[in-house]
Amino acid sequence: MACFSLSFWETVCIYIVIAIGLWSIIQLFLPYIAGRLPDIVIQIIRIVVWVIIAIIIIVIIFGLLSCLLSAGGGLLHFPR
């Protein structure tokens, strides 16, 4: 997958959609779960979700930077 090719942008878009989808699903179920769990557990779940989304965003940013700086690879290190 060449940097900034159509395939590259497809992969970037897929990861962005996955991150947004994860956040939306968690936000959908969190009020339902909140009635059954203590507040500290809900806060821990929110922190874990933000950490996962932040990691996805950081990987995407470094993939873009590796393409810009011609380090090669880009998002190739992701499993398919």
Secondary structure, 3 states (H helix, E strand, C coil): CCCCCHHHHHHHHHHHHHHHHHHHHHHHHHHHHHCCCCHHHHHHHHHHHHHHHHHHHHHHHHHHHHHHCCCCCCCCCCCC
